[in-house]
Amino acid sequence: MGQSKDTQKWFKHNVRDGNFPYSLDKNQAKIVCDTHKNTLVTARAGSGKTRTIVAKIIYLLAHDKVKPSEIIVFAFNKKACQEINERLTKITYKNQPLFKKAPFVATTFHAFAYQTLGGKSKLEKRLLTEEAPSQFITRAEQQFFNDYQILCEKIEKQGNPEIKATLQTEFKKLKAYHEKIALKNKLNFNQLVALAAEKLEKIKNTPYKYIFIDEYQDFSLLFLTLTKALRKSCPDARLLAVGDDWQAINRFAGSDVDYFLHFEKYFPENHTKLFIPTNYRSGKKLVKNANYFMSRSLKDYAGCKAKNRLKSKIYYHKVENYHQTVQDIISKYHHKTIKILSRNNDLRFKRTSLENFVANLDPGKNELSCSTIHRSKGLEADIVILLEVDPGKFPSPDKTHGLYEIFGDTEKTLLADESRLFYVALTRAKEKLYILSKNPKVTKENQKYNFFSYLNPDFLDPLF
């Protein structure tokens, strides 16, 4: 703990973020000065995950004199990379800019693979930028890219004739898709990463001393293979994986939370697990509500600590007229950021899109926006309005009827994924959260697929 305090003092006296000292709490500082070879950080919602990653980079560069070229940070999208790189340009160390222009410390796995295989000069005309045409193909490429024979064997062992026939058809589509892009001499993103991993296996002495992985809960076998191939080329490099298993919501895209939950199995050498639990975003009642929900739905009690002193409220309402209810809520506020969230872009009650529904609302003097919950991850607003929290709508039962068991889907894992998605929705608000439903009542029949059964009624206030 003494080293953590020294690190906090070092930042306070030497580092500024714009006009302010770069402050860290004790848990964040512990991560910054950690020296284990393999470190997993659980960073709950609103806990300053990106701030901690940036602080670790600053410390390595300014305190430990590591070169920028010796650090690589993997993120899962360009926006996250840009945020990390741009934050570094705002940092001053001993009153001097750490960087004069944005560094390229953070990159995506795909961009790294692209450069590993020769970059623009070799791949510009080959890279297929559009996504794979089906979820089956995406998940197969993420989980079975190096041995489709295993996938074939799993399909042949399927006992349900109808599911087996559907899977065989899907596998034929996978083969046809690969043959089609091969004839055009094209590569998609997943193939790009797989080929880069193969090349890295043969490369020695890459310059990296530190490898960071952001949003580690979205890891897959494909990314694990690339990471291990890179690690082989710089065996002494330290690995820092940062994420939140409570926000692991991308199973449909091939991610597997097992890499997070059993980190030590995949990176056993000199490993440790650290935790930054303090939520700086949401008011106390919002944080307690989210913790209570996850303790009931996932039986996981490692929740957040509330730091934000904003007064917060959670309202629920049985809705008859969605448009009128949402408009009435918006009209209560002025000069607030208000975000409307939905499980899907297609709204059942209106038979329209989320965007069209919001376009017909009057924001008044508020800043009004909308998003599916998947796309809201990492975002926040003063007020959040959550639509259609109805049994069978959200959480949604498995509509594939066991089709994707070969990828690890079961009723239990899918319901857990829905719980994690609801947790993301619960933690976007800073001040007020509105949970709207046509049928919030918990009954014996709907209890399993009714999120209200996992919420503490002591935290909920009726809207009217």
Secondary structure, DSSP 8 states (H G I E B T S, - for coil): -HHHHHHHHHHHHHEEETTEE----HHHHHHHT---SEEEEEE-TTS-HHHHHHHHHHIIIIIS---GGGEEEEESSHHHHHHHHHHHHTEEETTEES-SS----EEEHHHHHHHHTTTHHHHTTTB--S--SSHHHHHHHHHHTT-HHHHHHHHHT---HHHHHHHHHHHHHHHHHHHHHHHTT-B-HHHHHHHHHHHHTT----S-SEEEESSGGG--HHHHHHHHHHHHHSTT-EEEEEE-GGG---GGGT--THHHHTHHHHS-TTEEEEEE-EEEEEEHHHHHHHHHHHHHHS------EEEE----EEEEEE-S-HHHHHHHHHHT-SS-EEEEEESSSEETTTTEEHHHHHHTS--TTSEEEEEEHHHHTT--EEEEEE----TTTSS---TTTTTTGGGT--HHHHHHHHHHHHHHHHTSEEEEEEEEES-----TTTGGG-GGGGS-GGG-EE--
